Amino acid sequence: MFTKGKVLACLVGIAPLLLTPTVGSADEQLQLTTIVSLPDGQLLRSFDISFVDPRSHTYALAASGTVDGTTGPATNPRIIIVDTRLNVVTQELNGGFAGACSIPPNRDTFSGPNGVMVIEKGRNTDVWAADGPIFNKSCDPTSGIKTFSNVKVIDLHTGVVKKVISTGGIRRADELCFNPRSDVVLVANDDTADNFITFIGEDSYKELGKIRFDGTDPNGANLKADGIEQCAFDHRDGKFYLSLPDVGGGTPGVGGSTGHDGAVVRISGHAPFKVEKVFPIAAATGCTGPQGMAVGPAHQLALGCGGTSTNSLIIDDRNGGTIAIVTGQGGTDEDWYNPGSNHYYFARSTPKALGVEDAGPPPSGDPTVSTASGSHSVAADPIRNQVYVPIRGNAATHPTPGTSTVCSSGKDVFGNPGSDALGCIAVYTAPNDADDCIAEGSPVVRVNEDGDPEFLKGRCRDHDRD
């Protein structure tokens, strides 16, 4: 996640705040501003993680299926690239991805692309995308592995696949993150058949190490995880942080635990890689599975909690202590921190909602926004304060079509109406979100005591397309 913060004081107090979404001021209420349709009447059927790189004005979405189908793999798996200045699709990167597998049951298990991020370094701007394995017979693991799960590095400007880096997994490679201090990429193979994370040199494209979460790896603190979710680089200490939705640490019936407590782990930023600290996440908080992770200001880590969670959390990256319980924002997969508006966004799939929280201090709830069933992905542009949420076309056959009218209620930048049957990428903004925003190319004026860079601010303008 993009983690540059704005000026914030230290949080005070001991007890965690209980945040209930409230009716905020009109200028902080997100509204559907425009929609981005796929070119040539393509259907946005299945997707996973999205990412914004403000430097290259790029929104990237990992879409494993952009054409409908009733059985077998979806066609046209690709990375969809949107120019955040124009809000139009400028590229569709086809890297030979695995696609969405059988419908059902193995779409998530073997799909690809899944995780995605953009790394801009010098003259190079590369898209890193995590992909699933390819079998000798489509979607049939018993037919033998043709290509193991991998990470593909694609030149953003030319669309050329520069490197395919195998993770050696027999299930999908999923979410990833980048440590710019050590030039290391972390990617997770989250299925229990793999249950490991891989460290890759960003310059060398070589594997630098692995940590397994199968209960036997001392470098993984001998944790046995049921699933591995979002990782993030924390600029305050140079470490990786990783969400583990279920480490089986709870005792049923004790302190409200379901027996499926999760954890956040702090991992060294340089080799040799190992878990340095484990922060237990008790199910009693209402977070029964930390999934999303966003690095915020003032030592905040926002955890989007999925599954049956009723709440999400904001914790302290120093000790794992609960800063705030974000009530009612459970069912989140990806979450995002936007320094341009100082807000968190929680993409909630089943509730068909986007949670919005002011990072504070102290954090406080803002009005929730209606999205669509399956909309578990979110990313924001801090320059123009645009929030991107992909909406699945309701012509899809898996999962059950939703009843959202998000796409058909909006128009694109050319004035063309959207189509719920085809889906879209919805773009939300607030009239004056919030008080200030980051002007393009704004200089860092100083680094505060928490290690957060502070930027020269300028007043936001509505629908700024200059």
C-alpha positions as CSV (number, residue, x, y, z in Angstrom):
1,M,0.0,0.0,0.0
2,F,1.0,3.6,-0.5
3,T,1.9,4.7,3.0
4,K,3.1,8.3,3.0
5,G,1.3,10.1,5.8
6,K,0.2,13.6,6.6
7,V,0.8,15.6,9.8
8,L,-0.5,13.7,12.8
9,A,0.0,13.9,16.5
10,C,0.5,10.9,18.7
11,L,-2.5,8.9,19.9
12,V,-3.2,9.2,23.6
13,G,-5.2,7.1,26.0
14,I,-5.1,3.4,26.9
15,A,-8.5,1.9,26.1
16,P,-9.2,1.2,22.4
17,L,-11.7,3.4,20.7
18,L,-14.9,1.8,19.5
19,L,-15.7,3.4,16.2
20,T,-19.2,3.2,14.8
21,P,-19.7,4.7,11.3
22,T,-21.5,7.9,11.8
23,V,-23.1,10.5,9.5
24,G,-20.2,12.8,8.7
25,S,-20.1,16.2,7.0
26,A,-21.3,16.4,3.4
27,D,-17.8,17.0,2.0
28,E,-16.5,13.7,3.4
29,Q,-19.3,11.6,2.0
30,L,-18.0,9.6,-1.0
31,Q,-20.1,9.8,-4.1
32,L,-19.9,7.9,-7.4
33,T,-18.2,10.3,-9.7
34,T,-17.6,8.3,-12.8
35,I,-17.2,4.7,-14.0
36,V,-14.5,3.0,-16.0
37,S,-15.7,0.4,-18.5
38,L,-13.6,-2.3,-20.1
39,P,-12.9,-1.7,-23.8
40,D,-14.7,-3.6,-26.6
41,G,-17.7,-4.5,-24.4
42,Q,-15.7,-6.9,-22.3
43,L,-17.3,-8.3,-19.1
44,L,-15.5,-7.9,-15.8
45,R,-16.3,-11.3,-14.4
46,S,-13.6,-12.0,-11.7
47,F,-10.9,-10.0,-10.1
48,D,-8.8,-9.8,-7.0
49,I,-6.3,-7.2,-5.7
50,S,-6.0,-3.7,-7.0
51,F,-3.2,-1.1,-6.6
52,V,-2.6,2.6,-7.3
53,D,0.8,4.0,-8.1
54,P,0.4,7.8,-7.9
55,R,3.8,8.5,-9.5
56,S,2.9,6.9,-12.8
57,H,-0.8,7.8,-12.5
58,T,-1.6,4.1,-12.6
59,Y,-4.4,2.0,-11.3
60,A,-3.9,-1.7,-11.8
61,L,-6.4,-4.5,-11.3
62,A,-5.7,-8.2,-11.3
63,A,-8.6,-9.7,-13.3
64,S,-8.6,-13.4,-13.8
65,G,-11.7,-13.4,-16.0
66,T,-12.9,-10.7,-18.3
67,V,-15.3,-12.8,-20.5
68,D,-18.2,-14.8,-19.2
69,G,-18.4,-18.6,-19.1
70,T,-20.4,-21.4,-17.4
71,T,-17.6,-24.0,-17.1
72,G,-13.9,-24.2,-17.4
73,P,-11.4,-21.3,-17.3
74,A,-12.4,-17.8,-18.1
75,T,-10.8,-16.1,-21.1
76,N,-8.7,-13.0,-21.2
77,P,-7.1,-13.1,-17.8
78,R,-5.1,-9.8,-17.6
79,I,-3.9,-6.8,-15.6
80,I,-6.2,-3.9,-16.4
81,I,-4.4,-0.6,-16.4
82,V,-6.3,2.7,-15.9
83,D,-4.7,6.2,-16.2
84,T,-5.9,8.0,-13.0
85,R,-5.7,11.4,-14.8
86,L,-8.1,10.3,-17.5
87,N,-10.0,7.4,-15.8
88,V,-9.9,5.3,-18.9
89,V,-8.4,1.9,-19.6
90,T,-5.1,2.5,-21.4
91,Q,-3.6,-1.1,-21.4
92,E,-4.6,-4.7,-20.8
93,L,-1.5,-6.7,-19.9
94,N,-1.7,-10.3,-20.9
95,G,1.2,-12.2,-19.3
96,G,0.0,-15.7,-20.1
97,F,-1.9,-15.9,-16.8
98,A,-3.7,-18.9,-15.4
99,G,-7.2,-17.4,-15.6
100,A,-10.2,-18.2,-13.4
101,C,-10.4,-21.9,-13.0
102,S,-13.5,-24.2,-12.9
103,I,-16.7,-22.5,-11.8
104,P,-16.9,-23.7,-9.0
105,P,-15.0,-25.0,-7.0
106,N,-11.4,-24.0,-7.7
107,R,-11.4,-20.5,-9.0
108,D,-9.5,-19.1,-6.0
109,T,-7.3,-22.1,-5.5
110,F,-5.7,-22.1,-9.0
111,S,-6.6,-18.6,-10.4
112,G,-4.4,-15.8,-11.7
113,P,-3.5,-13.0,-11.8
114,N,-4.2,-12.4,-8.1
115,G,-2.0,-9.9,-6.3
116,V,-0.6,-6.9,-8.2
117,M,1.5,-3.9,-7.5
118,V,3.5,-1.3,-9.5
119,I,7.2,-0.6,-8.8
120,E,8.7,2.5,-10.2
121,K,12.5,2.7,-10.0
122,G,14.6,5.0,-12.1
123,R,13.4,4.8,-15.7
124,N,11.7,1.5,-15.1
125,T,8.1,1.1,-14.2
126,D,7.1,-2.6,-13.7
127,V,3.9,-4.4,-12.9
128,W,4.5,-7.3,-10.5
129,A,1.6,-9.8,-10.7
130,A,1.1,-13.1,-8.7
131,D,-0.2,-16.0,-10.8
132,G,-1.5,-19.5,-10.3
133,P,-0.2,-22.8,-11.6
134,I,-1.1,-24.2,-14.9
135,F,-1.8,-28.0,-15.2
136,N,-1.4,-30.3,-18.1
137,K,-5.2,-30.5,-18.2
138,S,-7.0,-27.3,-17.4
139,C,-8.0,-26.9,-13.7
140,D,-7.1,-30.6,-13.0
141,P,-4.3,-30.9,-10.5
142,T,-4.2,-34.6,-10.9
143,S,-3.0,-34.2,-14.5
144,G,0.3,-32.8,-13.3
145,I,2.0,-29.4,-13.1
146,K,2.9,-27.7,-16.3
147,T,3.9,-24.4,-14.7
148,F,4.2,-23.8,-11.0
149,S,2.7,-20.7,-9.4
150,N,4.8,-17.7,-10.1
151,V,5.3,-13.9,-10.2
152,K,5.4,-12.2,-13.5
153,V,7.2,-8.9,-14.0
154,I,5.8,-6.8,-16.9
155,D,7.0,-3.6,-18.3
156,L,4.2,-1.1,-17.8
157,H,5.0,0.9,-20.9
158,T,5.6,-1.9,-23.4
159,G,3.6,-4.8,-22.0
160,V,6.6,-7.1,-22.4
161,V,7.0,-9.8,-19.8
162,K,10.5,-9.2,-18.4
163,K,10.7,-12.2,-16.1
164,V,8.7,-15.1,-14.8
165,I,9.8,-16.0,-11.2
166,S,8.6,-19.4,-10.0
167,T,7.5,-19.7,-6.3
168,G,7.3,-23.5,-6.7
169,G,3.7,-23.6,-5.5
170,I,1.1,-26.1,-6.6
171,R,-1.6,-23.6,-5.7
172,R,-1.9,-19.9,-6.5
173,A,0.6,-17.2,-5.6
174,D,-1.6,-14.4,-4.2
175,E,-0.9,-11.1,-2.4
176,L,2.5,-9.3,-2.5
177,C,4.3,-6.2,-1.2
178,F,7.6,-4.4,-1.7
179,N,10.3,-3.2,0.7
180,P,12.1,-0.3,-1.1
181,R,14.8,-0.2,1.5
182,S,16.1,-3.7,0.9
183,D,14.7,-4.0,-2.6
184,V,12.8,-7.2,-1.7
185,V,9.4,-8.4,-2.8
186,L,7.3,-10.7,-0.5
187,V,4.7,-12.9,-2.1
188,A,2.3,-15.4,-0.4
189,N,1.2,-18.9,-1.5
190,D,-1.8,-18.8,0.8
191,D,-3.4,-22.3,0.3
192,T,-2.6,-24.8,3.0
193,A,-1.2,-27.1,0.3
194,D,1.6,-24.6,0.0
195,N,1.4,-22.4,3.1
196,F,4.6,-20.3,2.5
197,I,5.8,-16.9,1.6
198,T,8.7,-16.2,-0.8
199,F,11.2,-13.4,-0.8
200,I,12.4,-12.2,-4.2
201,G,15.2,-9.7,-5.1
202,E,13.6,-6.8,-7.0
203,D,16.7,-6.2,-9.0
204,S,18.0,-9.8,-9.4
205,Y,14.6,-11.5,-9.8
206,K,16.1,-14.3,-7.7
207,E,14.5,-16.1,-4.7
208,L,16.2,-15.0,-1.5
209,G,14.4,-17.2,1.0
210,K,11.1,-18.7,2.2
211,I,9.2,-18.9,5.4
212,R,6.7,-21.7,5.9
213,F,3.7,-21.4,8.1
214,D,3.0,-25.1,8.5
215,G,3.9,-25.3,12.2
216,T,7.5,-26.6,11.7
217,D,9.5,-23.6,10.6
218,P,11.3,-21.8,13.4
219,N,11.8,-18.8,11.1
220,G,8.0,-18.6,11.0
221,A,7.8,-18.8,14.8
222,N,6.5,-22.4,14.3
223,L,3.1,-20.9,13.5
224,K,0.6,-23.1,11.7
225,A,-1.6,-20.8,9.6
226,D,-4.9,-21.6,7.9
227,G,-4.4,-19.0,5.1
228,I,-2.0,-16.2,4.5
229,E,-3.3,-12.7,3.6
230,Q,-2.0,-9.2,2.8
231,C,1.5,-8.1,3.6
232,A,2.8,-4.5,3.8
233,F,6.1,-2.6,4.2
234,D,6.2,-0.2,7.1
235,H,8.4,2.8,6.4
236,R,8.7,3.5,10.1
237,D,10.9,0.5,10.9
238,G,11.7,-0.9,7.5
239,K,10.0,-4.3,8.2
240,F,7.4,-6.4,6.6
241,Y,4.1,-7.0,8.3
242,L,1.8,-9.9,7.4
243,S,-1.8,-10.9,8.2
244,L,-2.5,-14.5,9.2
245,P,-6.3,-15.0,9.4
246,D,-6.2,-18.1,11.6
247,V,-3.4,-19.5,13.6
248,G,-5.6,-21.6,15.9
249,G,-4.4,-19.8,19.0
250,G,-7.7,-19.3,20.7
251,T,-9.5,-21.6,23.1
252,P,-13.2,-21.9,22.3
253,G,-15.4,-20.3,24.9
254,V,-12.6,-18.5,26.7
255,G,-12.8,-14.7,26.4
256,G,-15.2,-14.9,23.5
257,S,-12.7,-16.8,21.3
258,T,-14.0,-19.1,18.6
259,G,-10.7,-21.0,18.6
260,H,-9.8,-19.3,15.3
261,D,-7.8,-16.3,16.5
262,G,-5.5,-14.7,13.9
263,A,-2.2,-12.9,14.1
264,V,-0.1,-10.1,12.5
265,V,3.6,-10.9,12.3
266,R,6.5,-8.6,11.9
267,I,9.2,-10.0,9.6
268,S,12.7,-8.8,9.1
269,G,13.3,-6.6,6.0
270,H,16.6,-8.1,5.1
271,A,17.9,-11.7,4.9
272,P,18.0,-13.9,6.8
273,F,14.2,-13.5,6.9
274,K,12.3,-14.5,10.0
275,V,9.3,-13.6,12.1
276,E,10.6,-11.2,14.7
277,K,7.3,-10.6,16.6
278,V,3.8,-12.1,16.7
279,F,0.8,-9.9,17.5
280,P,-2.2,-12.1,18.4
281,I,-5.5,-10.9,17.1
282,A,-8.2,-12.2,19.4
283,A,-11.5,-13.3,17.9
284,A,-13.1,-11.5,20.9
285,T,-12.5,-8.2,19.1
286,G,-14.9,-9.2,16.4
287,C,-12.1,-9.7,14.0
288,T,-12.2,-13.4,13.3
289,G,-9.6,-13.3,10.5
290,P,-7.3,-10.3,9.7
291,Q,-7.0,-10.2,5.9
292,G,-6.3,-6.7,4.5
293,M,-3.5,-4.5,5.8
294,A,-2.8,-0.8,5.3
295,V,0.0,1.2,6.9
296,G,-1.4,4.4,8.2
297,P,0.0,7.3,10.2
298,A,1.1,7.6,13.8
299,H,2.1,3.9,14.1
300,Q,-1.3,2.7,12.8
301,L,-1.9,-0.6,11.0
302,A,-5.4,-1.0,9.7
303,L,-6.6,-4.6,9.5
304,G,-9.5,-5.5,7.2
305,C,-11.1,-8.5,8.8
306,G,-12.9,-11.0,6.6
307,G,-15.1,-14.0,6.8
308,T,-17.6,-13.8,9.6
309,S,-15.9,-10.9,11.3
310,T,-18.2,-8.2,12.6
311,N,-15.4,-5.6,13.0
312,S,-12.1,-4.5,11.5
313,L,-9.2,-3.1,13.6
314,I,-6.6,-0.5,13.8
315,I,-3.5,-1.7,15.8
316,D,-0.2,-0.2,16.9
317,D,2.7,-1.4,14.8
318,R,5.1,-1.3,17.9
319,N,3.3,-3.6,20.2
320,G,0.1,-4.9,18.4
321,G,-2.1,-3.1,20.9
322,T,-5.6,-2.2,19.7
323,I,-5.9,1.5,18.8
324,A,-9.5,1.2,17.6
325,I,-12.2,-1.4,17.0
326,V,-13.8,-0.3,13.7
327,T,-17.3,-1.6,14.5
328,G,-19.5,-2.9,11.7
329,Q,-16.7,-3.1,9.1
330,G,-16.3,-6.9,9.0
331,G,-16.3,-8.9,5.9
332,T,-13.3,-6.9,4.5
333,D,-10.7,-8.3,2.2
334,E,-8.5,-5.5,0.8
335,D,-8.2,-2.2,2.7
336,W,-6.3,0.9,1.8
337,Y,-4.9,4.1,3.4
338,N,-5.1,7.3,1.4
339,P,-2.7,10.0,2.8
340,G,-4.3,12.6,0.5
341,S,-7.5,12.5,2.5
342,N,-6.2,10.8,5.6
343,H,-8.8,8.0,5.3
344,Y,-8.9,4.3,5.4
345,Y,-11.2,2.3,3.0
346,F,-12.5,-1.2,3.8
347,A,-13.8,-3.2,0.8
348,R,-16.6,-5.4,2.2
349,S,-17.7,-8.1,-0.3
350,T,-20.8,-9.7,1.1
351,P,-22.2,-6.6,2.8
352,K,-21.8,-4.8,-0.6
353,A,-20.2,-1.8,1.1
354,L,-17.1,0.3,1.3
355,G,-16.3,1.3,4.9
356,V,-14.7,4.8,5.3
357,E,-12.7,5.8,8.4
358,D,-10.9,9.0,9.2
359,A,-7.4,8.0,10.4
360,G,-7.5,10.9,13.0
361,P,-6.1,11.0,15.5
362,P,-8.2,9.7,17.0
363,P,-9.7,7.5,14.2
364,S,-13.4,8.2,13.6
365,G,-16.1,6.7,11.4
366,D,-17.4,8.3,8.2
367,P,-20.4,7.3,6.1
368,T,-20.3,3.9,4.5
369,V,-20.8,3.7,0.7
370,S,-22.9,1.1,-1.1
371,T,-20.9,-1.0,-3.7
372,A,-21.8,-4.4,-5.0
373,S,-21.6,-8.1,-4.0
374,G,-18.1,-9.4,-4.6
375,S,-16.5,-6.0,-4.5
376,H,-13.7,-6.9,-2.1
377,S,-11.0,-4.8,-3.8
378,V,-10.1,-1.1,-3.2
379,A,-7.3,1.3,-4.0
380,A,-7.1,5.1,-3.9
381,D,-5.2,7.8,-5.7
382,P,-3.8,10.3,-3.1
383,I,-3.2,13.1,-5.7
384,R,-6.8,13.4,-6.8
385,N,-8.4,11.6,-3.9
386,Q,-10.2,9.1,-6.2
387,V,-11.2,5.8,-4.7
388,Y,-11.4,2.8,-7.1
389,V,-13.7,-0.2,-6.5
390,P,-14.2,-2.8,-9.2
391,I,-17.8,-4.0,-9.7
392,R,-18.4,-7.5,-11.1
393,G,-20.7,-7.8,-14.1
394,N,-24.0,-9.4,-13.1
395,A,-24.0,-11.5,-16.2
396,A,-21.4,-13.6,-14.4
397,T,-22.4,-17.1,-13.3
398,H,-20.2,-17.4,-10.2
399,P,-20.8,-16.3,-7.6
400,T,-24.5,-15.6,-7.7
401,P,-25.1,-12.3,-9.4
402,G,-25.8,-9.3,-7.2
403,T,-28.4,-6.7,-7.6
404,S,-26.2,-3.7,-7.6
405,T,-27.0,-0.9,-10.0
406,V,-23.6,0.9,-9.4
407,C,-22.4,0.7,-13.0
408,S,-25.7,1.6,-14.7
409,S,-26.2,4.5,-12.4
410,G,-22.9,6.1,-13.5
411,K,-21.3,7.4,-16.7
412,D,-17.8,7.4,-18.0
413,V,-15.7,10.5,-18.7
414,F,-17.1,10.6,-22.2
415,G,-20.7,10.7,-20.9
416,N,-21.5,7.1,-21.9
417,P,-23.8,5.2,-19.6
418,G,-22.5,2.1,-17.7
419,S,-23.8,-1.4,-17.8
420,D,-24.3,-3.7,-14.7
421,A,-24.3,-6.7,-17.0
422,L,-20.7,-5.9,-18.0
423,G,-19.5,-4.5,-14.7
424,C,-17.1,-1.6,-14.3
425,I,-14.5,0.1,-12.1
426,A,-16.4,2.6,-10.0
427,V,-14.6,5.8,-9.1
428,Y,-15.7,7.6,-5.9
429,T,-14.8,11.0,-4.7
430,A,-15.9,13.4,-2.0
431,P,-16.8,17.0,-2.8
432,N,-13.9,18.5,-0.8
433,D,-12.2,15.3,0.5
434,A,-10.9,16.2,3.1
435,D,-9.4,19.5,3.9
436,D,-6.3,19.4,1.7
437,C,-4.8,17.1,-0.9
438,I,-1.4,16.3,-2.3
439,A,-0.6,18.3,-5.4
440,E,1.3,16.3,-8.0
441,G,5.0,16.5,-7.4
442,S,4.6,18.1,-4.0
443,P,7.8,18.2,-2.0
444,V,8.4,16.5,1.3
445,V,8.7,19.4,3.8
446,R,10.0,17.3,6.7
447,V,9.9,13.8,8.3
448,N,8.0,13.8,11.6
449,E,8.9,12.0,14.8
450,D,7.0,8.8,13.7
451,G,9.0,8.6,10.4
452,D,6.1,9.8,8.3
453,P,6.9,12.1,5.4
454,E,4.9,15.3,5.4
455,F,4.0,17.0,2.1
456,L,3.2,20.5,1.0
457,K,-0.5,20.6,0.6
458,G,-2.8,22.3,-1.8
459,R,-6.6,22.6,-2.0
460,C,-8.4,19.8,-3.9
461,R,-10.5,20.7,-6.9
462,D,-13.6,18.7,-7.8
463,H,-13.3,16.6,-11.0
464,D,-9.8,17.9,-11.6
465,R,-8.6,16.5,-15.0
466,D,-5.9,19.0,-15.8
